[in-house]
């Protein structure tokens, strides 16, 4: 007997495609486009030890779960290694003289009946009526002793018969047996199963299609207890493996996955149906499930199938479906995800010689760095690749959908964005643009942040509020990305934190969801210096959903101290476990000289420098809500400056200068200074000759009081104001409007040029002696009469080499040291960018990255 062809023979297609290097998209098998439930991998992993034992031959637990799902006794349930096994066994066990099959329908009905020695009678569905089952006409054809096989819904048409008519048919023909194939019924909303509706009813229910587990093979049948006993007697033992039993038990209980699958497949089906119907030369039959029957008006399916195969697309021809009079005119396609459906439409358009109208708006080439954790190195690698690709002649831009950082910057357009993307833009030799970081979160409490969208604040939100707001934020992210990507050859995306944070994945807009939208292959970066990097790689891959795993192209090991070849065995193990390669090993780079992304490394002490001879000592107060800590970064390379980060009185000691930096929660950080005793200690150091400087929020703290009448940074309305340190004669009110400006001008006392930016809600009044005079005729800052206390709103004031050297020399003179009088450590990032690019270029196969980006 001829062996019928099925859809889903991806193995054969891949063998044939391997010669051309194609990746196959399988439209011939109708599998849930959502992929398997996210619990599948952890469930199998946790129960893998069960494979050391034989499976339960009675399938009791899964039987019980299915019985509860249908509210029937488990004696009515028979579990099988897929419904195909059960179909062939039922043909041998059910008492019938003739098998009546409405056609077209699933091809194995005929083969199973003929193998069992049954006579087969076809009941032809009419193409003119779109193959809809005429139940009344079918009833006229039936006689006692018949077995009638009805697919609900039909395969390949996707049509579903009227349920009331079928129930009436069952009652009208009590001597016939009705086998309802419900393999795809789970995809249909509000159409109950025929399970145990009558004694002469049998259902076949596949779990492989709906739960996307065809490789596990799992299905079940429901029937009368007598039929069930007979069927079980002829089935061999242990046909259902342990893992399949466990997955099936969990699957029928997963109401959320079932609901999501129905709604998602319906949406995708309607979209694909509309797209295919718009193609001249195709007739598309309306369907209720996740596949479509299509008729070619003039072309041949055999020719189309070859055309699709060359494009890496596998479709199901209908040449072996009984009941189709012109089989080489019909084909069936599964409904898959949106991008794959679009690929199908493009392929069909090219076959039908339809140009441009259905061409996809191709995404700009891109790649994304995600990390095993915060501070793994994804930001610095994004910076490196921006410089490398710029060097290689590409117009390249960085992008991070959402950045949580207190380290921000103001663009020339007056928009606020994360400092990390500013640095990456500089590496690509671009002006910073808030499209590179459309969402910026600036934490102002342990549970809340100021939310900045497209460079402008939209309000303060608690975590729960922001999660609700993400539905509005996501379209803004997509628009920003699309506008940015349209202007460049390629985009380097950066993720946030780790994609493996299972508690955050549902509301993700920055990691895998963004990678999917940008169609960006993901490189997972891990920090080997902190240990456990390979376990982190494996662990993250294990908690990713299948669609997320498919986005991961490989790994990069960062911050390695040693010989990279020593890691070969670990890389082999990683590839064995994940099927992904390590694309590079980045050495540990000391003193990068590139601004840090966030305060992680700052708070870990990376800004503390060793004590130097004949140097001045600058202490920086580590505020709980410190922002823009990179204001002091230019001091790190100065040979005659010892920089110390101070959190308590004991660490303060006797520095030559104390800098109180910016703060995202000035009120609480001011309370911290008082409660820790640092406010009093700073005043004592001032009396001993120390210079005290405040920048932005730190500047406000030096005044007389700070008020927050609009709850900008506090949870209570504060009109009276909080007592500040009283070192400068001014008061500050936090206003609703946020001041976001770029500034350039002069430091009045030194006459040195300064440039920077202001980010603040505070308006300070009562100011006397100004510190800065800007080119736009505005001024800023305040100083005491002896200039020992001063402050200003200008971030980046110490980036200016001449002013910074003047400031240091002024401290040296006060200490009795000879001023240097010249710039000795220019704050120039260009050399650092080039050095970083050289190191990374040698450590990573850049051509492989370009290949992943399809450049």
N, C-alpha and C positions, 0 to 999 in steps of 0.2 A: 504494500500500500504506500502511496505517495505520502511523504512527510510534509505536513503543511508548514508554510512559512509564517512566522509570527513577527510582531514588532519587538523592539527591544534587544535585538542581537547586536549589542554595542561592541561585543568582543570581536566579531567578524569584521564589523565596520572599522574598528580601530586597527586591526591587523592590516587591512587593505589601505587605510589612510596613513599608516606609519611610514610607508614608502615616500609619501609626499610631505610628511611633517604636519599634517592637518590635525586640529583638535575637533573632535566630533561633538555636535549638538544633536541629541537624539529626540526627534519629534515623532518617532515611530512607536514609542512606549508611553502610555498615558499615566504618568506618575505625577503625584501632587507637586506642583511647582514650588511649594513652600519648603520642600525637603522634609526629612524626618523631624520629629519633635526634638527640641533641644535637650530633653532628658535622655535621649537614646544612648548617646555615647557614655555619659556618667553611669547610667544604669548598667550597661554592658560591662564597663570597666569594674564596677563594684561587684558584679556577679560573675566575673570571668572564672573565678575559682570553681564555679559549679560545673565547668566542662570536665572536671576530673571524675564526675559521677554520671551515670546514665540518666537521661531525662525521665520524668514521670510518664509512664506509658498510658496512664488514664487522663493526663492533662487536666487534673482536677481544678487547679487554681484558675487557669484561664477559662475553663468551662464555667466555673462559678461566676467569674467577672462578666462573662458574656451573658449568662443567664440573668444576672441582676440588671444588666443593661437593657435586656428585652423583657424583663419581668416574667420569665418563664422558668420552668424547672431545668436543671442542668442535664437531665436525662434526654432532653430534646436536642442537645448540642453535640456535634461531632467535629473535632478539630483535625485539620489536615495540613500537610506540607504544601500549602497553596491550594487554591480551589481546583486547579487542573487535576491534581491527584484525586480529590473528592468527586469530580465530575466523572472521571473514568471508572471509579469504584461504584458510583451510583448507577451507572449504566448496567453494571453487572448485578447490582443488588435489588433494584426496583422492579417490581412485577409489571411488565408492560409488553404489549405485542407490537406496537408501532411507536416510533418517535416522530412527533410533529414539530417542525422547526420553522417559525416565521423567519424568512430571509429577505435581505442580507442580515447576517448575524455572525457571531464569533465562530471561527472556522473549526474549532476543536469539538463543537457539538456533534458534527457529522462524523468525525474520525472516531470519537469515543463510542458513538452508537454502533458504527460499523465494526469496530474491534470487538464489541460485546455481542455481535451477531444480530443486531436489531435492524428492522426495516426502517427506512427513513422516508418521510414524506415532507416535502417543502411546501410552506404556505407563503406565497410571494407577496411582498409588500410593494405597493405601487409607487414608482418614482414620481408620477404625476401628483400624488398626494404627499410628496416628500417623505415617503416610506413610513408614514404613520400607521400604526397597527389598527386595522378595522376589526374590533372585537366581535361585533355581531356576525361578520362574515366568517371569522375564525370559528365561532361556535357551530356554524352550519357544517363545517368540515370535520368536526370531532366525533369520535365514537368511543364507546366504553373500552377500557383497556389501553387507551392512548396515554403516552407520556408527552406532555406539551412543554417545550423549553422556551421560555419568554425572558429575554434580557430586559431588565428594568433598571436603568435605561438601556436602550439598544446599543450594541457595538457592531457596526461603526457609525451609525447615524446620530447617536446621542438623543434620540427621541424617547419620550417616556409615555406609556399608555395611560389612559384615564383609569385611576385606581378604583373608582366605584364600578366601572364597567367590568374590570377584571374580577372584583369580588363577586359580582353577579354571575360572571361566567363560571367561577369556581363552584358556586352553589348549584348552578344549572347543570353541571357535568360532574356529579359526584363519583362516577365510575372511572373518570380520567384522573391522572396524576399531573399536577402542575409544578414544574420546576422553574422557579424564578431565579435567574442569575442577577444578583444584586451587587455585582462586583464594583459598580460605580455609584450605587445608590447613596453612599455616604456624602457624595458631593451635592446632592439635591436637598434643598431645604423644604421642610414641611411635607415630606412624602414618606410616611412610615413604612417600615419593612412589612413584608407579608408573613413574617415569622409566626408560625403556629396559628395562623388564622383559621385553618381547617385541617382535618386529618389527612386530606389528599394534597397538601401543599408542602413542598420542599423548597428551601432557599439556599443559594450558594452566596457566601459573603467573603469577598477578598479583603484582606487587611494590607496587602502589599502595595496596592495602588494609592489608597487614601493616606496611609501613613508613610509612604515612600520608602518601603523596605523590601523591594522585590528580591534582593539578594538573600534575605533571611527566609523567604518562602513561608507564608502563613495565611491560612484561611479557615473558614468553618462553614458548616451547613447546619440548618435547623430543620426539624421534621418530626413526625410522630415518634413516640417512644419505640414502637415496633420497627419502623423503618430504621431508626437509629441503631437499635440492637443488631439488626441484620447487616447494616453497613459496617459497624465496628468489627463484626466477626470476620469480614473479608479484608480489612486493612491490616497491614503488617504492623508489628509493635515498633515504638520509638521512631515514628516517621517525623515527628515534630521535635526539633532540638530544644535544649533547655533555654538557650538565649531567646529563641523565638517565642517560647511560652511566656517568659518573663516580660518581653516587650509587649506581647499581645494583651496580657493582663493589665499592664499600665495604660496601654493605648485606649482601650474602651472606656477608661475612667477619665480621660483627659478632655473635658468639655471645652476648655478654652482653645485648645488646638483645633478641635472639630469646628468650632464656631469661626475661628480665623480662616481655616481652610475653605470653608464654604463661601465666605464673603470675598476672600482674595481671589479664588478661582473664578467666581462669577464676574468680578470686575475685569480680570485679565481676559476671560472668554469674550465678554462683550467688546472689549477694546480690539482684540484680534479679529473677531467677526467683522467689525466695522471696517478695519483696515483691509481685510481680504475682499470684502464686498466691493470696495472702491477700486479694485484692480479689474480692468476690462479683461474678459476672457475667462473669468471664474464664476461658478455658481456655488455659493456657500449655503449649506443646509443649517438651519437653526438647531442649536444643541442645548441641552440642559446641564452638560457636564464638562469635563476638562479635555475634550477633544472635538474636532470638527471634521465633517465629511465635506469634501470639495470636489466639484466636477469641472474638468477642463472643457471649454467649449469647442476647441479645435485642435489643441495639441495633444500629445500622447503622454500618459503618466510615466511610461518606461523611459522616455527621453528626459522628462522632468526629473525623475529620480537620479539619473546619471548627472544631470546638471547640478542638482543639490549636493550630491556626493562629492563633486569636485570642490564645492564650497564648504565642505565639512558638515553638511546637514543631512540627517537621515530621516526620510519620510516613509510612511507605510502605504505601499501600493495596494490596490484592491483587486488584483487579478485573480485571487483565489477565494473571493467571497461569492458564495452562491447567491443568486437573486439579483445580481447586478448585470444587466444585459450588455453594457459596454464597459467592461472592467478596466480597459486601458485609458478610460476617461476619468476615473475616480482615484482619489487618494485621500488618506486620513492623516491629520496632524494633531499632535498633542498641543495643549495650551501650556506654555512655559512662562518663565518670568518675562518682564517687559523687554529687557534688552535682547534676550534670545528670540522673542517673538518678532522684534524689529529686524533681527538678522534674517529670519524666515521671510518676512515681507520684502526685504531688499533682494533676497535670492529669487523669489518668485517674480518680482518686478523685472529683474535682469533677464530672467527666462522669457518673460512675456514682452521683453524689449520696451518696457516703460521706463523712461528716464526722468531723473531729477525730482519729479513730483513726489515720489515715495523715498527719495534718498534721505538717509538718516543724517541729522546734524551731528557729525562726528565730534566726539569729545577731544579737547586739546590733550595731547600726550601728557601723562602725569605719572608720578610715583609718590608713595607715601611712606614716611618713617613713623612707626609706632614703637612704643617701648614696653619692656617687661614691667616697668615701674617708673615713677617720676625720677628725673635726674639720671636716666639710663644713657642719655646721649643723643636722643632723637633731634633735639634742637640744634646741637652743634653739627650733627651730620647733615641736617637740612641746610645749615649755613655753608658747610663745606661743599655740598653738591651745587648750591647756587653759584658759588665762586668757580667751581670746576666747569660747569656748563657755560657760564659767562665766558670763561677763558677759551672754551671750545667753540664759541661763536653763536651760541643760542641766546635768544631773548627769553629770559627765564625769570619767574617770580615765585616767591614763597606764599604759602597759604596755611592758616590755622583757623578752623571754623570757630572754635571757642577756646579762649585762653583765660585761665584763672591766674591772675598775677597782680601784685601791687606795684609792679615795675612797669610803668606806662610811659607814653611819649605823645607829643602833639605834632600832627603833620602840618604841612604848610597851609592846608585847607582848614586848620583849626579842629581837626578830628583827633580823638584819643584812641590809641591802639596799644597793644602789647609791645614791650620793648624788644622781645625776642624776634618778632617779625620785622621790626625796624632794623635790627642788626643783620638779619637775613637779606633784607632789601639792600642794605649797604654792601653786603657781599656780592650781590648781583648788580651793584652800581645803579641802583634805582632810588628815586625819592620814595620814602615810606608812604603807603596808601592804605587807608582803613579797610579797603576791600580785601587786603591780605589778612585781616583779623576782624571779621564782621561782628563777633561777639566777644566782649571783654568783661570778665567778672572780677570785681575788686572787692575781696572779702573785707567787711567792716565789723564782723562779729564771728563767733564760732559757728553760727548757723545761717548767716546771711551775707549778701554781697550787693554792692551797687552794680547794676546791669547796664552795660554800655553797648548799644547796637548801632552799627555803621558810624562809629565815632562819637555818638552823642548819648548821654545818660538818659535812661527811660525810667529809672526808679530803683529803690532798694527792695530786695526780695529775699524772703527766707527760702530755704532749699525747696520746700514743698510748693511755694508760689512759683519759683523759677521752673520747676518741672512742669507745672501747668502752662507756663508761658512758652515753653519750648515749641509748642505747636504753632505759635506765631513767629518764633525765632527761626525755625527751620527754613521757611520760604525766603527769609531775608538772607540766610546763609547761602542758599542755592543761587539767589540772584547775584549776590556779591561774587560768588565763585565764577558764575557764567560770564559776568561782565569783565572780571579780571582775566579769565582764561582766553577770552576773545582777543585780548591785546598782546598775547605772548605765544611763543613757540611751544612752551611746556611749563608745567606747574609742579613745584615740589611741595607736597603737603606734609604737615606734621600733625600727629595725633596728640592726645593728652593723657597723662597718667598711663593706664594700661587697658587694652581691650579685654583683658581677662577679669575685670571687676564685675562679677556677675550681678551684683546689686545695682549697678549703674547701666547695664547694657540696654535695658528696656527703653530708657529715655536718651540713648546716645545720639548726639548730633555731631560728634567730633572725630570719632574713630572709624569703625567699620561702616557705619551708615554713610559717612562722608566719602570713604574710599569707594563704596559701591556707586554713589552718585557720580563721582568723578571718573569712575572706571579706572581707578588707580591700583596697580599692584602694590601690595603692602610688604615692606621690609621690617621685620621685627628686630629691634635693637635691645641688647642686653648688656648690663654692666658686670663684667667678670670680676672686677676688683672687689665688689661687695660679696661675691660668692654665690653659688647656687644658680649660675646663669643657665646651665643646660636643663636643670630641673624646671627653671622658670619658663624656658622655651617650650618644653614638652607640656608643662602644666597649662600654659595659656592655650596651646593648641587643643588640649583636651576639653577645655571649657567653652571653646568657640562653637557656634552653630555651624552646620555644614556650609552654608552660604558664606559665612565669615572665613572659614578655613580655606575655601576656594580662592579667596582674595590674597592669601599669604603666599608670597613667591619665594621667600627665603629669610635668612637670619644674618645679622651682623653682630659679632662679638666685639664689645667696646672696652677700652681701658685695660688692655692686657699688658702685663709686665713680664716679658719673656720671649721665648722663641715660638713663633706661631705654629711651626711644624709639630710641636709637642702636643697640639690639640687634635691631631688627625683622628685618633680613635674616638674622641668625644664627638667629632663631627660625623664620623661614620655611624655612630649610635643614633645621633639626632636625625640623620637622614633615614635610617632604618625605621625609626619610630614615627616620623612625620612626613617622609617622602619629600622633604625640602632641603636644599643645600645651605651651607654657610657661605655667604657671598663675600665675606671679608673679615679680617681680624684687625681692629684698629688699636695701635699701641697706646699706652698711657702717655698723654701729652702733658707735660708740666708747663705751667705759666703760659696758657694759651694767649692771654692778653685780649680776650674777646669777652664782652659783657655777658654775665650769667643770665639765664632765662628767668629764674625766680629766686626766692630767698632760701632755697634748700641748702645750697652749698655755702651761702653767706652765714646761715645759722649754724652750719657744721664747722665754721671756723676757717673757711678757705680764704677769708680776707685778713686774717691775722698774719702779720709779717714778723720775721725774726728781728730781734733788737739789733740795731746797728750803731756803730761808733760814730760820734759827732753827728747825730741825727736828731731831728725833732720827733716828738711822740704825739700822735693824733689818736684820741679815743673817740669811737663812734658808738653812740648809745643804741643798743639793739632793742628797739621798741617792739612790743607784742604785735602791733599792726604796721610794722615798718613798710614804707613804700619807697620806690625809686632809690633803693640802696646803692645802685650803680653810680649815684652822684659822687661817691668817694672812691670809686674804682680807679680813676686816674692816678691816685696816690700809690697804688700797688707797685708800680715800676720805678717810682722815685727812689734813688739810692740813699737819700738822706732823710727818709721818712719811715718811721716805725708806726704801722697802723695796728690798732687793737680794737676788737669788738667787745663791748662791755655790756653785761647784763645785770650786774649787782655792784654794791658799794665796794666789796673787797677787790673787784677787778679794776676799779677806776684808778686807783693809785694817784700819781701826780703827773698827768700828761701836760704837754705844752699847749694843746688845744683840745677842746671837746666839741664834737659836732652832734647836734640833735637832728636827725634826718626827717624826711617826710613821714606822714602817717595817714592811714586811711580811716582811723578812728581817733581823732585828736583828743576827744573828751576822755575816752578810756585810757589812752596812752599817757595823758597828763596825770590821771589818777594813779597809773602805774609808777610814774616818777615819784609821786608823793609817798605811796604805800611802800615802795622799795627803799625809800630814803635817798634815792639818787638825786632828787630835786635839791635837797639840802646839801648833799655832798658836792654837787656841781657848783652851788653858790660858794661853798668853802674853797673849792679849787680856784674859782674866780678871784676870791680875795687874796689868794696866794700868788696871783700873777698869771693864771691860765686864761687863754682866750676862749670864749664860748660863742659858737656859731649855730644858728638855727636855719634850716632850709624848709620852706613851705610849712608843713604842720609843725615842725620843730621851731620855726620862726614864730608861729602863733603862740606856742607855749612859753616863749620868752616874755610875752607881754603881761598885761595886768589881769585880763580875764578873757574867757571865750564863751560865747553864747550859741545855743543851737535851737532857736525858736521854731524851726520847721522840721525837727527830728531828722535831719540829714544824716547824722552819724550816731544818734542815740534813740532809745525807745521812749523817752519822755520829753515833753516840751520844756525847754530850758530858756527862759527869758532873762532870768537873773544873772546867769553866767557862772562859769566855774572859775575859781581863783587860779590864775596862772602863776608863773614863777616871779613876775614883777621885776624883771631885769631890763625891760624896755617900756617906755611910756606909751603904750598903745592897748587897744581893746579890739577883739575880733568877733564878728557875727558871721555864722555860717548861713549864707543865703541860698535860695533855691537854685538860682542860675549858676552853672559851673563855668568858670573862666578857663578857656582852652586857647592859648595863644603861643606862637613862636615869637621870641624876642631877640634882639641884638642891640648892643649899646656899649656903654663904658662903666667900669667900676670907678666911681668918682674919686675916691681917695688915691688910688694908684694910677688912674688914667689908662688902665689896660682895657682892651676890648674883651667883651664877654658875649657869648651866645647861649641860648638855651630855650626853655619852654616853661610855661606856667600851667598847672593843673590844680585848681582849688575852688572851693565854694566860699572860702573865707574872705571877708572884706575887713581890712584892718584900718582903724581910724586913730587919730591922736598921734600919728607918726610925726617925728620932728626931723632929725638929720637923715636924709635919704642916702642909700648905699649905691643905687644903680640909676643911671640916666639912659633911657633907650632912644633909639633912632626915631621912633614915632612920637617923641616929645613926652612920653609918659615916664614915670619913675617908679621905683620899687625899693622896699627894704627900709630898715631903720638901724641906727647905730648909737651906742652910748657916747658920751662926750670924750672918753679916753679911747674909744674904738676897741675896747676889750670885749664888748658884747655887740654882736651884730647879726642881722639875719635878713633874708629876702625870700621871695616866692620862686625865684628862678632855679629850676632844675637844670643840671648840666653846667653850672657855673664854673666848676673846677675842670671841665673838659678843655678850657682855653689854656694853652700851654704857658703863655706869658703871665696871665693872671695867677695861675697856680704856682709858678715859680716865684712870683712876687710875694704871694701869701707865705710860701715856705721860707723864703729868705727873711721875711718880716719876723717869723717865729724864731729863726736862727739868730737874728740880731738881738732879739729880746732875751735869748738864752745865753748870749755872749759868744756865739759862733760866727765865723766870717760868712757873710752872704756869698752864695755861689755866683749870682749875677748873670747866669745864662741858662738856657733850656738844656737839660741833660737827659730827659726822658719824654720825648714827644708822644702825645697821646694820639697815635696814628694807627688805625685799625687795618690799613691796607696791607702792611707787612704781615700782620697776624693772619689775615684772610689768606694770603698767598702761602704762608707757611702751613696753615691748616689744610689747604687744598693739596699741597704737595704730599703731605703725610697720608691723607685719605686716598688720593689717587694711587699711591703705591700699595695701599692695603686692600683696596676693593677693585674688583673687575668692573671698571666703569663701562666698558663696552657691553657687558652683560646687563647692566642697569639700562643702558640705552636700548638694548634689545627688548627688555621687559616693557619699556615705554613705547616700543614700536617706532623708534626714531631711526 
